[in-house]
């Protein structure tokens, strides 16, 4: 008991010595910190100690104020912060500082943001002219009576996720080629069909990228290079009888497409384009037609033999070209049809035994319908 009393008295004397070196302002802050902790402990009688965000802020600010009066270590702060680790309180203060600097300021310096309509115009110029850089856009705006710096134009494009012209349009690009020259491009490819007897039939076709017209050139069970080259000759003879402005041929690197095959088209004035290896998207129009014919036709039929397949494909291609609207053609058909006013009763015609339904008005002349 005696030594306990001595220890308490000695501790009080040390506190008195420490308080003698404190200013009145420091003493007031220590009192506020201790009182704040006493208020938190008062709640412990009925609830576990749970410190609110407001109390964390108060303790963090007061502790930081106390530190500013001298170079006090964490050990010295333990004399004041009794119910929490001093490191915890300091961490709360660092979090307050971090939020202060990451919070968006309402009153920003610098130039005000440009008008929304003007920003939309800059974005439009960049999107419609992918080769234009900041200087070219600046010149076009000056021509329109608008003066903006290239830095402002760059900031607008960055805000809208548009990369600079040399990155955005480094080369002519496959997509640009398809879009700009599609009226002159034709693509070819194979697809296979399994008969009910598990015999594999190979279908060879061409598709015009501009009009989406499909040309079925042959069906065989053994598509060697000689057979493919002969189909190419017959197809070129057919093209020579028309006025089509086709000048490019796209195909993949299948071994059946030999130099003899390419030479047939080159002799007719075609430029042959080989798609990259393992890049089916490079022949996207042909791949999309394959998906369409499978989903709408072949997946719903059992093919008996080569003759049956030829009849099915001819019937579907006829419907595909003259009656099926295409979103890529603005809901038009590959073989354009004249607009017909809605009148009379709408009737249904079944294609391929009802797998596909084709609708028409009763007053439409029979010459405009499929046979």
C-alpha positions as CSV (number, residue, x, y, z in Angstrom):
1,X,0.0,0.0,0.0
2,X,2.8,2.4,0.9
3,X,4.6,2.0,-2.3
4,X,1.4,2.4,-4.3
5,X,0.8,5.7,-2.6
6,X,4.4,6.8,-3.3
7,X,4.0,5.9,-7.0
8,X,0.8,7.9,-7.2
9,X,2.3,10.9,-5.5
10,X,5.4,10.7,-7.8
11,X,3.2,10.6,-10.9
12,X,1.2,13.6,-9.7
13,X,4.5,15.5,-9.2
14,X,5.7,14.7,-12.7
15,X,2.3,15.9,-14.1
16,X,2.7,19.1,-12.2
17,X,6.2,19.6,-13.6
18,X,5.0,18.9,-17.1
19,X,2.0,21.3,-16.7
20,X,4.4,24.0,-15.5
21,X,6.0,24.1,-19.0
22,X,2.6,24.3,-20.8
23,X,1.1,27.5,-21.9
24,X,-2.5,28.4,-21.0
25,X,-3.6,27.6,-24.6
26,X,-2.1,24.1,-24.4
27,X,-3.7,23.4,-21.1
28,X,-7.1,24.5,-22.5
29,X,-6.7,22.1,-25.4
30,X,-5.7,19.2,-23.1
31,X,-8.8,19.9,-21.0
32,X,-11.0,19.8,-24.1
33,X,-9.4,16.5,-25.2
34,X,-9.9,14.9,-21.8
35,X,-13.4,16.1,-21.5
36,X,-14.3,14.8,-24.9
37,X,-12.9,11.4,-23.9
38,X,-14.9,11.5,-20.6
39,X,-18.1,12.1,-22.6
40,X,-17.3,9.0,-24.7
41,X,-16.7,6.9,-21.6
42,X,-20.0,8.1,-20.1
43,X,-21.8,6.2,-22.9
44,X,-19.9,3.0,-22.0
45,X,-22.4,2.5,-19.1
46,X,-25.2,1.6,-21.5
47,X,-23.5,0.9,-24.9
48,X,-20.2,-0.4,-26.1
49,X,-17.8,2.4,-27.1
50,X,-18.6,3.4,-30.7
51,X,-17.1,6.6,-31.8
52,X,-19.0,8.6,-34.4
53,X,-17.4,10.4,-37.3
54,X,-18.0,13.8,-35.7
55,X,-16.2,12.7,-32.5
56,X,-13.3,11.3,-34.6
57,X,-13.0,14.7,-36.3
58,X,-13.0,16.6,-33.1
59,X,-10.3,14.4,-31.4
60,X,-8.2,14.5,-34.5
61,X,-8.3,18.3,-34.9
62,X,-7.7,18.9,-31.1
63,X,-4.8,16.5,-31.1
64,X,-3.2,18.1,-34.1
65,X,-3.6,21.6,-32.5
66,X,-1.8,20.3,-29.4
67,X,1.1,18.9,-31.5
68,X,1.6,22.3,-33.1
69,X,2.7,23.9,-29.8
70,X,5.9,21.7,-29.6
71,X,7.7,18.7,-30.9
72,X,5.8,16.1,-28.9
73,X,6.3,12.4,-29.6
74,X,3.6,9.8,-29.7
75,X,4.7,8.7,-26.2
76,X,4.0,12.2,-24.8
77,X,0.5,12.2,-26.4
78,X,-0.4,9.1,-24.4
79,X,-0.7,11.4,-21.4
80,X,-3.6,13.1,-23.0
81,X,-5.2,10.6,-25.4
82,X,-6.3,7.9,-22.9
83,X,-8.9,5.7,-24.4
84,X,-7.4,5.4,-28.0
85,X,-4.0,4.8,-29.3
86,X,-2.4,8.0,-30.4
87,X,-1.5,6.4,-33.7
88,X,-5.3,5.9,-34.3
89,X,-6.1,9.5,-33.7
90,X,-3.3,10.7,-36.0
91,X,-4.5,8.3,-38.7
92,X,-7.9,10.0,-38.4
93,X,-6.3,13.3,-39.0
94,X,-4.3,12.1,-42.0
95,X,-7.6,10.9,-43.5
96,X,-9.1,14.4,-43.0
97,X,-6.1,15.9,-44.8
98,X,-6.5,13.4,-47.7
99,X,-10.2,14.2,-48.1
100,X,-9.4,17.9,-48.1
101,X,-7.0,17.6,-51.1
102,X,-9.1,15.1,-53.1
103,X,-12.4,17.0,-52.7
104,X,-13.4,18.9,-55.8
105,X,-13.2,22.6,-55.3
106,X,-16.2,24.6,-56.4
107,X,-14.2,27.7,-57.3
108,X,-11.6,26.4,-59.8
109,X,-9.1,28.7,-61.3
110,X,-8.2,29.0,-65.0
111,X,-10.5,29.6,-68.0
112,X,-14.2,28.8,-67.9
113,X,-15.3,25.7,-69.8
114,X,-16.4,26.3,-73.4
115,X,-20.0,26.2,-74.4
116,X,-21.7,22.8,-74.7
117,X,-22.7,23.3,-78.3
118,X,-19.2,24.4,-79.3
119,X,-17.7,21.3,-77.6
120,X,-20.2,19.1,-79.5
121,X,-19.1,20.7,-82.7
122,X,-15.4,20.0,-82.0
123,X,-16.3,16.3,-81.2
124,X,-18.4,16.1,-84.4
125,X,-15.5,17.5,-86.6
126,X,-13.1,14.9,-85.0
127,X,-15.5,12.0,-85.5
128,X,-16.5,12.8,-89.0
129,X,-12.8,13.5,-90.1
130,X,-10.6,10.9,-88.3
131,X,-7.5,12.1,-90.1
132,X,-7.7,15.7,-88.8
133,X,-5.4,16.7,-86.0
134,X,-5.7,19.6,-83.6
135,X,-4.3,22.2,-86.1
136,X,-6.7,21.1,-88.9
137,X,-9.7,21.3,-86.5
138,X,-8.5,24.8,-85.3
139,X,-8.3,26.0,-88.9
140,X,-11.8,24.7,-89.7
141,X,-13.2,26.5,-86.7
142,X,-11.5,29.7,-87.7
143,X,-13.2,29.4,-91.1
144,X,-16.5,29.2,-89.2
145,X,-15.6,32.3,-87.2
146,X,-14.6,30.5,-84.0
147,X,-11.2,31.0,-82.5
148,X,-9.9,28.4,-80.1
149,X,-6.4,27.3,-79.2
150,X,-5.1,23.8,-80.1
151,X,-4.8,23.2,-76.3
152,X,-8.5,23.8,-75.8
153,X,-9.3,21.5,-78.7
154,X,-7.0,18.8,-77.3
155,X,-8.7,19.1,-73.9
156,X,-12.2,18.8,-75.4
157,X,-11.2,15.6,-77.3
158,X,-9.5,14.1,-74.3
159,X,-12.6,14.7,-72.2
160,X,-14.7,12.9,-74.8
161,X,-12.3,10.0,-75.1
162,X,-11.1,10.8,-78.6
163,X,-7.4,10.0,-79.2
164,X,-5.2,12.1,-81.4
165,X,-5.4,11.7,-85.2
166,X,-2.1,9.9,-85.6
167,X,-3.3,7.2,-83.1
168,X,-6.9,7.3,-84.2
169,X,-6.1,6.8,-87.8
170,X,-2.6,5.5,-88.2
171,X,-3.4,3.7,-91.5
172,X,-6.2,3.3,-94.0
173,X,-7.6,0.4,-91.9
174,X,-9.7,-2.6,-92.9
175,X,-12.9,-1.1,-91.6
176,X,-12.4,2.0,-93.8
177,X,-11.6,-0.1,-96.8
178,X,-14.9,-2.1,-96.3
179,X,-16.9,1.1,-95.9
180,X,-15.5,3.2,-98.7
181,X,-15.0,0.5,-101.4
182,X,-17.7,-2.0,-100.5
183,X,-19.7,-1.3,-103.7
184,X,-16.7,-2.7,-105.6
185,X,-15.9,-5.6,-103.3
186,X,-17.1,-9.2,-103.5
187,X,-16.1,-11.9,-101.0
188,X,-16.2,-15.7,-101.3
189,X,-16.1,-18.5,-98.8
190,X,-17.1,-22.1,-98.1
191,X,-19.5,-23.6,-95.5
192,X,-20.4,-27.2,-94.8
193,X,-23.7,-29.0,-94.4
194,X,-24.1,-32.4,-92.9
195,X,-26.8,-34.6,-94.5
196,X,-29.1,-36.9,-92.7
197,X,-26.7,-39.7,-93.7
198,X,-23.7,-37.8,-92.1
199,X,-22.2,-37.0,-95.5
200,X,-20.4,-33.6,-95.6
201,X,-21.3,-31.3,-98.4
202,X,-19.3,-28.1,-99.2
203,X,-21.1,-25.0,-100.5
204,X,-19.1,-22.4,-102.4
205,X,-20.6,-18.9,-102.6
206,X,-19.9,-15.3,-103.4
207,X,-21.5,-12.2,-101.7
208,X,-21.4,-8.6,-103.0
209,X,-20.6,-6.4,-100.0
210,X,-22.5,-3.3,-101.3
211,X,-25.8,-4.9,-102.3
212,X,-25.6,-8.1,-100.2
213,X,-26.5,-10.2,-103.2
214,X,-25.5,-13.8,-102.9
215,X,-24.2,-16.0,-105.7
216,X,-24.3,-19.7,-105.1
217,X,-21.7,-21.2,-107.4
218,X,-21.5,-24.9,-106.5
219,X,-22.0,-27.7,-104.1
220,X,-19.7,-30.7,-103.9
221,X,-18.5,-33.4,-101.5
222,X,-14.9,-33.1,-102.7
223,X,-13.9,-29.5,-103.2
224,X,-10.3,-29.8,-104.6
225,X,-8.5,-26.8,-106.1
226,X,-9.3,-27.7,-109.7
227,X,-13.1,-27.7,-108.9
228,X,-12.8,-24.4,-107.1
229,X,-10.9,-22.8,-110.0
230,X,-13.5,-24.0,-112.5
231,X,-16.3,-22.4,-110.4
232,X,-14.3,-19.2,-110.5
233,X,-14.1,-19.2,-114.3
234,X,-17.8,-19.8,-114.6
235,X,-18.6,-17.0,-112.1
236,X,-16.3,-14.5,-113.9
237,X,-18.0,-15.4,-117.3
238,X,-21.3,-14.6,-115.6
239,X,-20.0,-11.3,-114.2
240,X,-18.8,-10.2,-117.7
241,X,-22.3,-10.3,-118.9
242,X,-23.4,-7.7,-116.4
243,X,-22.4,-4.1,-115.8
244,X,-21.3,-4.6,-112.2
245,X,-18.5,-2.4,-111.0
246,X,-16.8,-5.1,-108.9
247,X,-13.0,-4.7,-108.7
248,X,-11.9,-6.4,-105.5
249,X,-12.1,-10.0,-104.3
250,X,-11.7,-11.0,-100.6
251,X,-11.1,-14.5,-99.5
252,X,-9.2,-16.3,-96.7
253,X,-6.0,-18.4,-97.0
254,X,-7.7,-21.7,-97.5
255,X,-5.4,-24.1,-99.5
256,X,-8.2,-24.6,-102.0
257,X,-7.7,-20.9,-103.1
258,X,-4.6,-21.5,-105.2
259,X,-2.7,-19.1,-107.5
260,X,-4.7,-20.4,-110.4
261,X,-7.9,-19.3,-108.7
262,X,-6.5,-15.8,-108.0
263,X,-5.3,-15.5,-111.6
264,X,-8.8,-16.1,-113.0
265,X,-9.9,-13.0,-111.2
266,X,-6.7,-11.0,-111.9
267,X,-7.2,-11.6,-115.6
268,X,-10.6,-10.0,-115.3
269,X,-9.2,-6.9,-113.7
270,X,-9.8,-7.8,-110.0
271,X,-7.4,-7.0,-107.2
272,X,-7.3,-10.0,-104.9
273,X,-7.1,-9.4,-101.1
274,X,-6.2,-12.2,-98.8
275,X,-7.5,-11.9,-95.2
276,X,-5.0,-12.2,-92.3
277,X,-4.5,-15.6,-90.7
278,X,-7.1,-16.7,-88.2
279,X,-9.1,-13.5,-88.7
280,X,-12.7,-14.4,-89.7
281,X,-13.9,-10.8,-88.9
282,X,-11.8,-9.7,-91.9
283,X,-14.4,-11.4,-94.1
284,X,-17.3,-10.3,-91.8
285,X,-20.0,-9.9,-94.5
286,X,-19.6,-13.5,-95.6
287,X,-19.4,-14.7,-92.0
288,X,-22.6,-12.8,-91.2
289,X,-24.5,-14.3,-94.1
290,X,-23.4,-17.8,-93.0
291,X,-24.8,-17.1,-89.5
292,X,-28.1,-15.8,-91.0
293,X,-28.7,-18.8,-93.3
294,X,-27.9,-21.2,-90.5
295,X,-30.1,-19.5,-87.9
296,X,-33.1,-18.9,-90.3
297,X,-32.9,-22.0,-92.5
298,X,-30.4,-24.8,-92.2
299,X,-30.6,-25.3,-88.4
300,X,-34.3,-26.1,-88.8
301,X,-34.0,-28.7,-91.7
302,X,-32.7,-32.2,-92.2
303,X,-30.9,-32.3,-95.6
304,X,-31.3,-35.5,-97.6
305,X,-28.7,-35.1,-100.3
306,X,-27.0,-32.6,-102.6
307,X,-30.1,-32.1,-104.8
308,X,-32.2,-31.4,-101.7
309,X,-29.6,-28.9,-100.4
310,X,-29.4,-27.1,-103.8
311,X,-33.2,-26.7,-103.8
312,X,-33.3,-25.4,-100.2
313,X,-30.5,-22.9,-100.8
314,X,-32.0,-21.6,-104.1
315,X,-35.3,-21.0,-102.3
316,X,-33.8,-19.3,-99.3
317,X,-31.5,-17.0,-101.4
318,X,-34.4,-16.0,-103.5
319,X,-36.3,-14.9,-100.4
320,X,-33.1,-13.4,-98.9
321,X,-32.6,-11.1,-101.9
322,X,-36.1,-10.1,-102.8
323,X,-38.2,-10.2,-99.6
324,X,-36.0,-10.1,-96.5
325,X,-35.4,-6.5,-95.2
326,X,-31.8,-5.9,-94.2
327,X,-30.9,-3.5,-91.4
328,X,-27.5,-2.9,-93.0
329,X,-29.4,-1.7,-96.1
330,X,-31.8,0.6,-94.3
331,X,-34.5,-2.1,-94.3
332,X,-34.2,-2.5,-98.0
333,X,-33.7,-5.8,-99.9
334,X,-30.6,-6.7,-101.9
335,X,-32.7,-6.6,-105.0
336,X,-34.5,-3.2,-104.5
337,X,-38.3,-3.2,-104.4
338,X,-40.5,-0.2,-105.1
339,X,-42.3,1.2,-102.1
340,X,-45.8,-0.1,-102.0
341,X,-48.6,1.8,-100.1
342,X,-50.3,-0.2,-97.4
343,X,-53.7,-1.3,-98.6
344,X,-55.9,-4.3,-98.6
345,X,-55.5,-7.5,-96.6
346,X,-52.1,-8.6,-95.4
347,X,-51.4,-12.2,-96.4
348,X,-48.7,-14.7,-95.5
349,X,-46.6,-16.8,-97.8
350,X,-44.7,-19.7,-96.3
351,X,-41.1,-20.2,-97.4
352,X,-39.5,-23.6,-97.1
353,X,-42.7,-25.2,-95.7
354,X,-43.4,-22.5,-93.1
355,X,-39.9,-22.2,-91.6
356,X,-40.0,-18.6,-92.8
357,X,-43.1,-16.4,-93.2
358,X,-43.2,-13.7,-95.9
359,X,-46.0,-11.1,-95.7
360,X,-47.5,-9.1,-98.5
361,X,-50.6,-7.1,-99.4
362,X,-53.3,-8.8,-101.4
363,X,-53.5,-6.1,-104.0
364,X,-49.8,-6.4,-104.9
365,X,-49.4,-7.8,-108.5
366,X,-48.2,-11.4,-108.6
367,X,-45.2,-10.3,-110.8
368,X,-43.7,-8.6,-107.7
369,X,-44.0,-11.8,-105.6
370,X,-41.7,-14.7,-105.5
371,X,-42.6,-17.8,-107.5
